[in-house]
């Protein structure tokens, strides 16, 4: 009868997903959304010990497994990438000739595609980095991430309504205070009085501007 457990009590016939305690206690893991954690577990379940860098999982399949929408799954991939849990190795293409999903690698393990060591980028993630949010870009094949900077608030002085009302009621300085009226000789009047109590004498031979 074949031996099903080794000397440490681990099963030799069934695979398992390894989630180290030091990773679960990291600030990056604790800041992940529930969907992002679920997607990471799905990616780790596909890892067989020799395919890191070729772990294929589309946003559509991840959405079905995590019971969420496709856009939510795409944001989960972007969150895992931004916080250093996964790296995108190959973008997905869904044309008729060579359809394949995007391929990722877990930074927790060495890369079997390039031979690089495990970077564990999530251990250097800091909560302050959450100000730059990485999100999926539309119109591209697969999940494409890009840093989105927050909108900077302009340094503008807040206007006071009471000051604005007071300024509107104050007369303007200069010779053109009030309404600018043009009087023409021959209109049947020799003088005109404006609302500002300024009397304008009309002279023959031209027009007179009163203010």
Biotite code that builds the C-alpha atoms (Angstrom):
import biotite.structure as struc

atoms = struc.array([
    struc.Atom([0.000, 0.000, 0.000], chain_id="A", res_id=1, res_name="UNK", atom_name="CA", element="C"),
    struc.Atom([1.535, 3.331, -1.029], chain_id="A", res_id=2, res_name="UNK", atom_name="CA", element="C"),
    struc.Atom([2.683, 5.711, 1.653], chain_id="A", res_id=3, res_name="UNK", atom_name="CA", element="C"),
    struc.Atom([0.351, 8.763, 1.749], chain_id="A", res_id=4, res_name="UNK", atom_name="CA", element="C"),
    struc.Atom([2.220, 10.855, 4.334], chain_id="A", res_id=5, res_name="UNK", atom_name="CA", element="C"),
    struc.Atom([5.869, 11.689, 4.765], chain_id="A", res_id=6, res_name="UNK", atom_name="CA", element="C"),
    struc.Atom([7.820, 11.730, 8.006], chain_id="A", res_id=7, res_name="UNK", atom_name="CA", element="C"),
    struc.Atom([6.450, 15.225, 8.821], chain_id="A", res_id=8, res_name="UNK", atom_name="CA", element="C"),
    struc.Atom([2.843, 14.117, 8.428], chain_id="A", res_id=9, res_name="UNK", atom_name="CA", element="C"),
    struc.Atom([2.285, 15.921, 5.164], chain_id="A", res_id=10, res_name="UNK", atom_name="CA", element="C"),
    struc.Atom([0.277, 14.308, 2.426], chain_id="A", res_id=11, res_name="UNK", atom_name="CA", element="C"),
    struc.Atom([2.209, 12.976, -0.529], chain_id="A", res_id=12, res_name="UNK", atom_name="CA", element="C"),
    struc.Atom([-0.820, 12.489, -2.772], chain_id="A", res_id=13, res_name="UNK", atom_name="CA", element="C"),
    struc.Atom([-2.731, 15.753, -2.416], chain_id="A", res_id=14, res_name="UNK", atom_name="CA", element="C"),
    struc.Atom([-1.652, 19.273, -3.249], chain_id="A", res_id=15, res_name="UNK", atom_name="CA", element="C"),
    struc.Atom([-2.164, 22.187, -0.892], chain_id="A", res_id=16, res_name="UNK", atom_name="CA", element="C"),
    struc.Atom([-1.903, 25.977, -0.993], chain_id="A", res_id=17, res_name="UNK", atom_name="CA", element="C"),
    struc.Atom([0.802, 27.468, 1.194], chain_id="A", res_id=18, res_name="UNK", atom_name="CA", element="C"),
    struc.Atom([0.013, 30.771, 2.907], chain_id="A", res_id=19, res_name="UNK", atom_name="CA", element="C"),
    struc.Atom([2.867, 31.612, 5.281], chain_id="A", res_id=20, res_name="UNK", atom_name="CA", element="C"),
    struc.Atom([1.946, 33.238, 8.560], chain_id="A", res_id=21, res_name="UNK", atom_name="CA", element="C"),
    struc.Atom([4.455, 36.044, 8.075], chain_id="A", res_id=22, res_name="UNK", atom_name="CA", element="C"),
    struc.Atom([2.689, 36.964, 4.822], chain_id="A", res_id=23, res_name="UNK", atom_name="CA", element="C"),
    struc.Atom([-0.760, 36.838, 6.447], chain_id="A", res_id=24, res_name="UNK", atom_name="CA", element="C"),
    struc.Atom([0.488, 39.188, 9.162], chain_id="A", res_id=25, res_name="UNK", atom_name="CA", element="C"),
    struc.Atom([1.962, 41.697, 6.706], chain_id="A", res_id=26, res_name="UNK", atom_name="CA", element="C"),
    struc.Atom([0.294, 45.132, 6.312], chain_id="A", res_id=27, res_name="UNK", atom_name="CA", element="C"),
    struc.Atom([-0.108, 44.506, 2.581], chain_id="A", res_id=28, res_name="UNK", atom_name="CA", element="C"),
    struc.Atom([-2.149, 41.328, 3.101], chain_id="A", res_id=29, res_name="UNK", atom_name="CA", element="C"),
    struc.Atom([-4.309, 42.867, 5.805], chain_id="A", res_id=30, res_name="UNK", atom_name="CA", element="C"),
    struc.Atom([-5.085, 45.796, 3.525], chain_id="A", res_id=31, res_name="UNK", atom_name="CA", element="C"),
    struc.Atom([-6.298, 43.569, 0.670], chain_id="A", res_id=32, res_name="UNK", atom_name="CA", element="C"),
    struc.Atom([-9.958, 43.523, -0.206], chain_id="A", res_id=33, res_name="UNK", atom_name="CA", element="C"),
    struc.Atom([-11.827, 40.215, 0.236], chain_id="A", res_id=34, res_name="UNK", atom_name="CA", element="C"),
    struc.Atom([-12.046, 39.743, -3.535], chain_id="A", res_id=35, res_name="UNK", atom_name="CA", element="C"),
    struc.Atom([-8.303, 40.330, -3.943], chain_id="A", res_id=36, res_name="UNK", atom_name="CA", element="C"),
    struc.Atom([-7.579, 37.691, -1.294], chain_id="A", res_id=37, res_name="UNK", atom_name="CA", element="C"),
    struc.Atom([-9.884, 35.255, -3.051], chain_id="A", res_id=38, res_name="UNK", atom_name="CA", element="C"),
    struc.Atom([-8.212, 35.865, -6.427], chain_id="A", res_id=39, res_name="UNK", atom_name="CA", element="C"),
    struc.Atom([-4.767, 35.369, -4.870], chain_id="A", res_id=40, res_name="UNK", atom_name="CA", element="C"),
    struc.Atom([-5.853, 32.014, -3.449], chain_id="A", res_id=41, res_name="UNK", atom_name="CA", element="C"),
    struc.Atom([-7.155, 30.997, -6.891], chain_id="A", res_id=42, res_name="UNK", atom_name="CA", element="C"),
    struc.Atom([-3.797, 31.902, -8.445], chain_id="A", res_id=43, res_name="UNK", atom_name="CA", element="C"),
    struc.Atom([-1.933, 30.031, -5.704], chain_id="A", res_id=44, res_name="UNK", atom_name="CA", element="C"),
    struc.Atom([-4.130, 26.985, -6.319], chain_id="A", res_id=45, res_name="UNK", atom_name="CA", element="C"),
    struc.Atom([-3.029, 26.930, -9.979], chain_id="A", res_id=46, res_name="UNK", atom_name="CA", element="C"),
    struc.Atom([0.652, 27.051, -8.978], chain_id="A", res_id=47, res_name="UNK", atom_name="CA", element="C"),
    struc.Atom([2.059, 23.510, -9.090], chain_id="A", res_id=48, res_name="UNK", atom_name="CA", element="C"),
    struc.Atom([5.644, 24.200, -8.128], chain_id="A", res_id=49, res_name="UNK", atom_name="CA", element="C"),
    struc.Atom([7.015, 24.591, -11.660], chain_id="A", res_id=50, res_name="UNK", atom_name="CA", element="C"),
    struc.Atom([4.695, 26.987, -13.517], chain_id="A", res_id=51, res_name="UNK", atom_name="CA", element="C"),
    struc.Atom([5.278, 30.257, -11.657], chain_id="A", res_id=52, res_name="UNK", atom_name="CA", element="C"),
    struc.Atom([5.303, 32.906, -14.369], chain_id="A", res_id=53, res_name="UNK", atom_name="CA", element="C"),
    struc.Atom([2.872, 30.897, -16.477], chain_id="A", res_id=54, res_name="UNK", atom_name="CA", element="C"),
    struc.Atom([-0.110, 30.921, -14.102], chain_id="A", res_id=55, res_name="UNK", atom_name="CA", element="C"),
    struc.Atom([-2.966, 31.654, -16.490], chain_id="A", res_id=56, res_name="UNK", atom_name="CA", element="C"),
    struc.Atom([-6.199, 33.112, -15.142], chain_id="A", res_id=57, res_name="UNK", atom_name="CA", element="C"),
    struc.Atom([-8.485, 35.525, -16.948], chain_id="A", res_id=58, res_name="UNK", atom_name="CA", element="C"),
    struc.Atom([-10.609, 38.177, -15.267], chain_id="A", res_id=59, res_name="UNK", atom_name="CA", element="C"),
    struc.Atom([-13.722, 36.364, -16.459], chain_id="A", res_id=60, res_name="UNK", atom_name="CA", element="C"),
    struc.Atom([-12.704, 33.049, -14.858], chain_id="A", res_id=61, res_name="UNK", atom_name="CA", element="C"),
    struc.Atom([-11.613, 34.819, -11.690], chain_id="A", res_id=62, res_name="UNK", atom_name="CA", element="C"),
    struc.Atom([-14.988, 36.552, -11.509], chain_id="A", res_id=63, res_name="UNK", atom_name="CA", element="C"),
    struc.Atom([-16.792, 33.216, -11.739], chain_id="A", res_id=64, res_name="UNK", atom_name="CA", element="C"),
    struc.Atom([-14.645, 31.650, -9.024], chain_id="A", res_id=65, res_name="UNK", atom_name="CA", element="C"),
    struc.Atom([-14.801, 34.648, -6.683], chain_id="A", res_id=66, res_name="UNK", atom_name="CA", element="C"),
    struc.Atom([-18.514, 35.212, -7.347], chain_id="A", res_id=67, res_name="UNK", atom_name="CA", element="C"),
    struc.Atom([-18.098, 38.821, -8.424], chain_id="A", res_id=68, res_name="UNK", atom_name="CA", element="C"),
    struc.Atom([-18.321, 40.927, -11.568], chain_id="A", res_id=69, res_name="UNK", atom_name="CA", element="C"),
    struc.Atom([-15.607, 40.980, -14.209], chain_id="A", res_id=70, res_name="UNK", atom_name="CA", element="C"),
    struc.Atom([-14.688, 44.587, -13.417], chain_id="A", res_id=71, res_name="UNK", atom_name="CA", element="C"),
    struc.Atom([-14.347, 43.763, -9.716], chain_id="A", res_id=72, res_name="UNK", atom_name="CA", element="C"),
    struc.Atom([-12.055, 40.856, -10.557], chain_id="A", res_id=73, res_name="UNK", atom_name="CA", element="C"),
    struc.Atom([-9.963, 43.112, -12.801], chain_id="A", res_id=74, res_name="UNK", atom_name="CA", element="C"),
    struc.Atom([-9.587, 45.587, -9.941], chain_id="A", res_id=75, res_name="UNK", atom_name="CA", element="C"),
    struc.Atom([-8.509, 42.702, -7.696], chain_id="A", res_id=76, res_name="UNK", atom_name="CA", element="C"),
    struc.Atom([-5.729, 41.785, -10.166], chain_id="A", res_id=77, res_name="UNK", atom_name="CA", element="C"),
    struc.Atom([-4.646, 45.428, -10.228], chain_id="A", res_id=78, res_name="UNK", atom_name="CA", element="C"),
    struc.Atom([-4.655, 45.603, -6.430], chain_id="A", res_id=79, res_name="UNK", atom_name="CA", element="C"),
    struc.Atom([-2.543, 42.448, -6.120], chain_id="A", res_id=80, res_name="UNK", atom_name="CA", element="C"),
    struc.Atom([-0.075, 43.835, -8.638], chain_id="A", res_id=81, res_name="UNK", atom_name="CA", element="C"),
    struc.Atom([0.127, 47.256, -6.998], chain_id="A", res_id=82, res_name="UNK", atom_name="CA", element="C"),
    struc.Atom([0.715, 45.797, -3.538], chain_id="A", res_id=83, res_name="UNK", atom_name="CA", element="C"),
    struc.Atom([3.386, 43.379, -4.769], chain_id="A", res_id=84, res_name="UNK", atom_name="CA", element="C"),
    struc.Atom([1.737, 39.953, -4.548], chain_id="A", res_id=85, res_name="UNK", atom_name="CA", element="C"),
    struc.Atom([1.785, 39.132, -8.274], chain_id="A", res_id=86, res_name="UNK", atom_name="CA", element="C"),
    struc.Atom([3.535, 40.250, -11.454], chain_id="A", res_id=87, res_name="UNK", atom_name="CA", element="C"),
    struc.Atom([2.027, 40.264, -14.920], chain_id="A", res_id=88, res_name="UNK", atom_name="CA", element="C"),
    struc.Atom([4.262, 38.218, -17.219], chain_id="A", res_id=89, res_name="UNK", atom_name="CA", element="C"),
    struc.Atom([2.139, 37.962, -20.367], chain_id="A", res_id=90, res_name="UNK", atom_name="CA", element="C"),
    struc.Atom([-0.938, 39.906, -21.412], chain_id="A", res_id=91, res_name="UNK", atom_name="CA", element="C"),
    struc.Atom([-4.006, 38.024, -22.514], chain_id="A", res_id=92, res_name="UNK", atom_name="CA", element="C"),
    struc.Atom([-5.201, 37.843, -26.112], chain_id="A", res_id=93, res_name="UNK", atom_name="CA", element="C"),
    struc.Atom([-8.634, 36.637, -27.090], chain_id="A", res_id=94, res_name="UNK", atom_name="CA", element="C"),
    struc.Atom([-8.546, 36.631, -30.877], chain_id="A", res_id=95, res_name="UNK", atom_name="CA", element="C"),
    struc.Atom([-9.508, 33.679, -33.036], chain_id="A", res_id=96, res_name="UNK", atom_name="CA", element="C"),
    struc.Atom([-5.974, 32.509, -33.786], chain_id="A", res_id=97, res_name="UNK", atom_name="CA", element="C"),
    struc.Atom([-4.169, 32.378, -30.457], chain_id="A", res_id=98, res_name="UNK", atom_name="CA", element="C"),
    struc.Atom([-6.584, 32.924, -27.563], chain_id="A", res_id=99, res_name="UNK", atom_name="CA", element="C"),
    struc.Atom([-5.005, 32.722, -24.117], chain_id="A", res_id=100, res_name="UNK", atom_name="CA", element="C"),
    struc.Atom([-5.471, 34.327, -20.738], chain_id="A", res_id=101, res_name="UNK", atom_name="CA", element="C"),
    struc.Atom([-3.000, 36.601, -19.023], chain_id="A", res_id=102, res_name="UNK", atom_name="CA", element="C"),
    struc.Atom([-0.157, 34.832, -17.221], chain_id="A", res_id=103, res_name="UNK", atom_name="CA", element="C"),
    struc.Atom([1.112, 35.818, -13.786], chain_id="A", res_id=104, res_name="UNK", atom_name="CA", element="C"),
    struc.Atom([3.762, 34.887, -11.273], chain_id="A", res_id=105, res_name="UNK", atom_name="CA", element="C"),
    struc.Atom([3.522, 34.886, -7.508], chain_id="A", res_id=106, res_name="UNK", atom_name="CA", element="C"),
    struc.Atom([6.241, 37.008, -5.913], chain_id="A", res_id=107, res_name="UNK", atom_name="CA", element="C"),
    struc.Atom([6.097, 34.621, -2.967], chain_id="A", res_id=108, res_name="UNK", atom_name="CA", element="C"),
    struc.Atom([7.935, 31.942, -5.007], chain_id="A", res_id=109, res_name="UNK", atom_name="CA", element="C"),
    struc.Atom([10.851, 31.979, -7.474], chain_id="A", res_id=110, res_name="UNK", atom_name="CA", element="C"),
    struc.Atom([9.916, 32.569, -11.094], chain_id="A", res_id=111, res_name="UNK", atom_name="CA", element="C"),
    struc.Atom([10.053, 29.428, -13.218], chain_id="A", res_id=112, res_name="UNK", atom_name="CA", element="C"),
    struc.Atom([9.832, 31.490, -16.387], chain_id="A", res_id=113, res_name="UNK", atom_name="CA", element="C"),
    struc.Atom([12.922, 33.685, -15.947], chain_id="A", res_id=114, res_name="UNK", atom_name="CA", element="C"),
    struc.Atom([14.709, 32.003, -13.055], chain_id="A", res_id=115, res_name="UNK", atom_name="CA", element="C"),
    struc.Atom([14.468, 35.099, -10.852], chain_id="A", res_id=116, res_name="UNK", atom_name="CA", element="C"),
    struc.Atom([14.339, 34.775, -7.117], chain_id="A", res_id=117, res_name="UNK", atom_name="CA", element="C"),
    struc.Atom([11.180, 35.469, -5.199], chain_id="A", res_id=118, res_name="UNK", atom_name="CA", element="C"),
    struc.Atom([10.984, 39.229, -4.740], chain_id="A", res_id=119, res_name="UNK", atom_name="CA", element="C"),
    struc.Atom([8.265, 39.285, -2.032], chain_id="A", res_id=120, res_name="UNK", atom_name="CA", element="C"),
    struc.Atom([7.499, 42.855, -3.013], chain_id="A", res_id=121, res_name="UNK", atom_name="CA", element="C"),
    struc.Atom([4.472, 42.916, -0.724], chain_id="A", res_id=122, res_name="UNK", atom_name="CA", element="C"),
    struc.Atom([6.774, 42.986, 2.329], chain_id="A", res_id=123, res_name="UNK", atom_name="CA", element="C"),
    struc.Atom([8.072, 46.435, 1.327], chain_id="A", res_id=124, res_name="UNK", atom_name="CA", element="C"),
    struc.Atom([4.592, 47.847, 0.736], chain_id="A", res_id=125, res_name="UNK", atom_name="CA", element="C"),
    struc.Atom([3.571, 50.683, 3.064], chain_id="A", res_id=126, res_name="UNK", atom_name="CA", element="C"),
    struc.Atom([0.035, 51.981, 3.743], chain_id="A", res_id=127, res_name="UNK", atom_name="CA", element="C"),
    struc.Atom([1.054, 55.428, 2.464], chain_id="A", res_id=128, res_name="UNK", atom_name="CA", element="C"),
    struc.Atom([1.389, 53.940, -1.015], chain_id="A", res_id=129, res_name="UNK", atom_name="CA", element="C"),
    struc.Atom([-2.387, 53.460, -1.144], chain_id="A", res_id=130, res_name="UNK", atom_name="CA", element="C"),
    struc.Atom([-2.698, 57.128, -2.184], chain_id="A", res_id=131, res_name="UNK", atom_name="CA", element="C"),
    struc.Atom([-1.701, 56.021, -5.679], chain_id="A", res_id=132, res_name="UNK", atom_name="CA", element="C"),
    struc.Atom([-4.352, 53.638, -6.842], chain_id="A", res_id=133, res_name="UNK", atom_name="CA", element="C"),
    struc.Atom([-3.627, 51.229, -9.682], chain_id="A", res_id=134, res_name="UNK", atom_name="CA", element="C"),
    struc.Atom([-6.580, 50.330, -11.840], chain_id="A", res_id=135, res_name="UNK", atom_name="CA", element="C"),
    struc.Atom([-7.341, 48.512, -15.076], chain_id="A", res_id=136, res_name="UNK", atom_name="CA", element="C"),
    struc.Atom([-7.246, 50.495, -18.280], chain_id="A", res_id=137, res_name="UNK", atom_name="CA", element="C"),
    struc.Atom([-10.005, 50.073, -20.819], chain_id="A", res_id=138, res_name="UNK", atom_name="CA", element="C"),
    struc.Atom([-9.416, 49.194, -24.431], chain_id="A", res_id=139, res_name="UNK", atom_name="CA", element="C"),
    struc.Atom([-6.503, 46.842, -23.765], chain_id="A", res_id=140, res_name="UNK", atom_name="CA", element="C"),
    struc.Atom([-6.152, 43.070, -23.894], chain_id="A", res_id=141, res_name="UNK", atom_name="CA", element="C"),
    struc.Atom([-5.923, 41.655, -20.405], chain_id="A", res_id=142, res_name="UNK", atom_name="CA", element="C"),
    struc.Atom([-5.395, 43.608, -17.227], chain_id="A", res_id=143, res_name="UNK", atom_name="CA", element="C"),
    struc.Atom([-3.181, 46.646, -17.674], chain_id="A", res_id=144, res_name="UNK", atom_name="CA", element="C"),
    struc.Atom([-2.286, 48.650, -14.610], chain_id="A", res_id=145, res_name="UNK", atom_name="CA", element="C"),
    struc.Atom([-1.323, 52.244, -14.322], chain_id="A", res_id=146, res_name="UNK", atom_name="CA", element="C"),
    struc.Atom([-0.822, 54.574, -11.382], chain_id="A", res_id=147, res_name="UNK", atom_name="CA", element="C"),
    struc.Atom([-3.615, 57.060, -10.975], chain_id="A", res_id=148, res_name="UNK", atom_name="CA", element="C"),
    struc.Atom([-2.625, 60.129, -9.019], chain_id="A", res_id=149, res_name="UNK", atom_name="CA", element="C"),
    struc.Atom([-5.149, 61.874, -6.840], chain_id="A", res_id=150, res_name="UNK", atom_name="CA", element="C"),
    struc.Atom([-6.478, 65.275, -7.846], chain_id="A", res_id=151, res_name="UNK", atom_name="CA", element="C"),
    struc.Atom([-4.500, 68.078, -6.197], chain_id="A", res_id=152, res_name="UNK", atom_name="CA", element="C"),
    struc.Atom([-6.590, 70.654, -4.438], chain_id="A", res_id=153, res_name="UNK", atom_name="CA", element="C"),
    struc.Atom([-5.838, 74.146, -5.669], chain_id="A", res_id=154, res_name="UNK", atom_name="CA", element="C"),
    struc.Atom([-4.855, 76.798, -3.181], chain_id="A", res_id=155, res_name="UNK", atom_name="CA", element="C"),
    struc.Atom([-7.773, 79.173, -3.590], chain_id="A", res_id=156, res_name="UNK", atom_name="CA", element="C"),
    struc.Atom([-9.020, 81.716, -1.106], chain_id="A", res_id=157, res_name="UNK", atom_name="CA", element="C"),
    struc.Atom([-12.572, 80.974, -0.092], chain_id="A", res_id=158, res_name="UNK", atom_name="CA", element="C"),
    struc.Atom([-14.816, 83.892, -0.971], chain_id="A", res_id=159, res_name="UNK", atom_name="CA", element="C"),
    struc.Atom([-17.042, 85.314, 1.700], chain_id="A", res_id=160, res_name="UNK", atom_name="CA", element="C"),
    struc.Atom([-20.593, 85.946, 0.594], chain_id="A", res_id=161, res_name="UNK", atom_name="CA", element="C"),
    struc.Atom([-20.954, 88.927, 2.903], chain_id="A", res_id=162, res_name="UNK", atom_name="CA", element="C"),
    struc.Atom([-17.804, 90.514, 1.478], chain_id="A", res_id=163, res_name="UNK", atom_name="CA", element="C"),
    struc.Atom([-18.991, 89.889, -2.056], chain_id="A", res_id=164, res_name="UNK", atom_name="CA", element="C"),
    struc.Atom([-22.349, 91.549, -1.370], chain_id="A", res_id=165, res_name="UNK", atom_name="CA", element="C"),
    struc.Atom([-20.636, 94.518, 0.220], chain_id="A", res_id=166, res_name="UNK", atom_name="CA", element="C"),
    struc.Atom([-18.328, 94.900, -2.750], chain_id="A", res_id=167, res_name="UNK", atom_name="CA", element="C"),
    struc.Atom([-21.205, 94.860, -5.192], chain_id="A", res_id=168, res_name="UNK", atom_name="CA", element="C"),
    struc.Atom([-22.917, 97.708, -3.313], chain_id="A", res_id=169, res_name="UNK", atom_name="CA", element="C"),
    struc.Atom([-19.837, 99.938, -3.197], chain_id="A", res_id=170, res_name="UNK", atom_name="CA", element="C"),
    struc.Atom([-19.617, 102.521, -6.034], chain_id="A", res_id=171, res_name="UNK", atom_name="CA", element="C"),
    struc.Atom([-16.864, 102.096, -8.561], chain_id="A", res_id=172, res_name="UNK", atom_name="CA", element="C"),
    struc.Atom([-14.113, 104.670, -8.560], chain_id="A", res_id=173, res_name="UNK", atom_name="CA", element="C"),
    struc.Atom([-13.453, 106.758, -11.653], chain_id="A", res_id=174, res_name="UNK", atom_name="CA", element="C"),
    struc.Atom([-15.375, 109.082, -13.947], chain_id="A", res_id=175, res_name="UNK", atom_name="CA", element="C"),
    struc.Atom([-17.851, 106.427, -15.138], chain_id="A", res_id=176, res_name="UNK", atom_name="CA", element="C"),
    struc.Atom([-19.874, 105.902, -11.972], chain_id="A", res_id=177, res_name="UNK", atom_name="CA", element="C"),
    struc.Atom([-23.417, 104.770, -12.643], chain_id="A", res_id=178, res_name="UNK", atom_name="CA", element="C"),
    struc.Atom([-25.165, 104.326, -15.963], chain_id="A", res_id=179, res_name="UNK", atom_name="CA", element="C"),
    struc.Atom([-23.497, 105.714, -19.055], chain_id="A", res_id=180, res_name="UNK", atom_name="CA", element="C"),
    struc.Atom([-26.152, 107.706, -20.987], chain_id="A", res_id=181, res_name="UNK", atom_name="CA", element="C"),
    struc.Atom([-25.841, 109.461, -24.333], chain_id="A", res_id=182, res_name="UNK", atom_name="CA", element="C"),
    struc.Atom([-28.021, 112.564, -24.956], chain_id="A", res_id=183, res_name="UNK", atom_name="CA", element="C"),
    struc.Atom([-28.551, 114.010, -28.411], chain_id="A", res_id=184, res_name="UNK", atom_name="CA", element="C"),
    struc.Atom([-29.439, 117.648, -29.251], chain_id="A", res_id=185, res_name="UNK", atom_name="CA", element="C"),
    struc.Atom([-32.796, 118.008, -30.884], chain_id="A", res_id=186, res_name="UNK", atom_name="CA", element="C"),
    struc.Atom([-34.530, 115.587, -28.626], chain_id="A", res_id=187, res_name="UNK", atom_name="CA", element="C"),
    struc.Atom([-36.688, 118.376, -27.130], chain_id="A", res_id=188, res_name="UNK", atom_name="CA", element="C"),
    struc.Atom([-34.734, 118.828, -23.878], chain_id="A", res_id=189, res_name="UNK", atom_name="CA", element="C"),
    struc.Atom([-32.076, 121.355, -22.939], chain_id="A", res_id=190, res_name="UNK", atom_name="CA", element="C"),
    struc.Atom([-30.912, 119.601, -19.859], chain_id="A", res_id=191, res_name="UNK", atom_name="CA", element="C"),
    struc.Atom([-31.220, 116.159, -18.322], chain_id="A", res_id=192, res_name="UNK", atom_name="CA", element="C"),
    struc.Atom([-30.982, 114.892, -14.816], chain_id="A", res_id=193, res_name="UNK", atom_name="CA", element="C"),
    struc.Atom([-29.574, 111.494, -14.117], chain_id="A", res_id=194, res_name="UNK", atom_name="CA", element="C"),
    struc.Atom([-30.488, 109.204, -11.194], chain_id="A", res_id=195, res_name="UNK", atom_name="CA", element="C"),
    struc.Atom([-27.189, 110.214, -9.566], chain_id="A", res_id=196, res_name="UNK", atom_name="CA", element="C"),
    struc.Atom([-28.431, 113.870, -9.305], chain_id="A", res_id=197, res_name="UNK", atom_name="CA", element="C"),
    struc.Atom([-25.907, 115.069, -11.916], chain_id="A", res_id=198, res_name="UNK", atom_name="CA", element="C"),
    struc.Atom([-27.306, 117.716, -14.267], chain_id="A", res_id=199, res_name="UNK", atom_name="CA", element="C"),
    struc.Atom([-25.988, 117.653, -17.798], chain_id="A", res_id=200, res_name="UNK", atom_name="CA", element="C"),
    struc.Atom([-26.319, 120.753, -19.994], chain_id="A", res_id=201, res_name="UNK", atom_name="CA", element="C"),
    struc.Atom([-26.725, 119.911, -23.618], chain_id="A", res_id=202, res_name="UNK", atom_name="CA", element="C"),
    struc.Atom([-24.677, 122.000, -25.994], chain_id="A", res_id=203, res_name="UNK", atom_name="CA", element="C"),
    struc.Atom([-25.428, 122.476, -29.687], chain_id="A", res_id=204, res_name="UNK", atom_name="CA", element="C"),
    struc.Atom([-23.113, 120.993, -32.235], chain_id="A", res_id=205, res_name="UNK", atom_name="CA", element="C"),
    struc.Atom([-22.597, 117.552, -30.948], chain_id="A", res_id=206, res_name="UNK", atom_name="CA", element="C"),
    struc.Atom([-23.320, 114.888, -28.413], chain_id="A", res_id=207, res_name="UNK", atom_name="CA", element="C"),
    struc.Atom([-22.664, 115.015, -24.726], chain_id="A", res_id=208, res_name="UNK", atom_name="CA", element="C"),
    struc.Atom([-21.745, 112.106, -22.557], chain_id="A", res_id=209, res_name="UNK", atom_name="CA", element="C"),
    struc.Atom([-23.010, 112.257, -18.993], chain_id="A", res_id=210, res_name="UNK", atom_name="CA", element="C"),
    struc.Atom([-22.006, 110.057, -16.114], chain_id="A", res_id=211, res_name="UNK", atom_name="CA", element="C"),
])
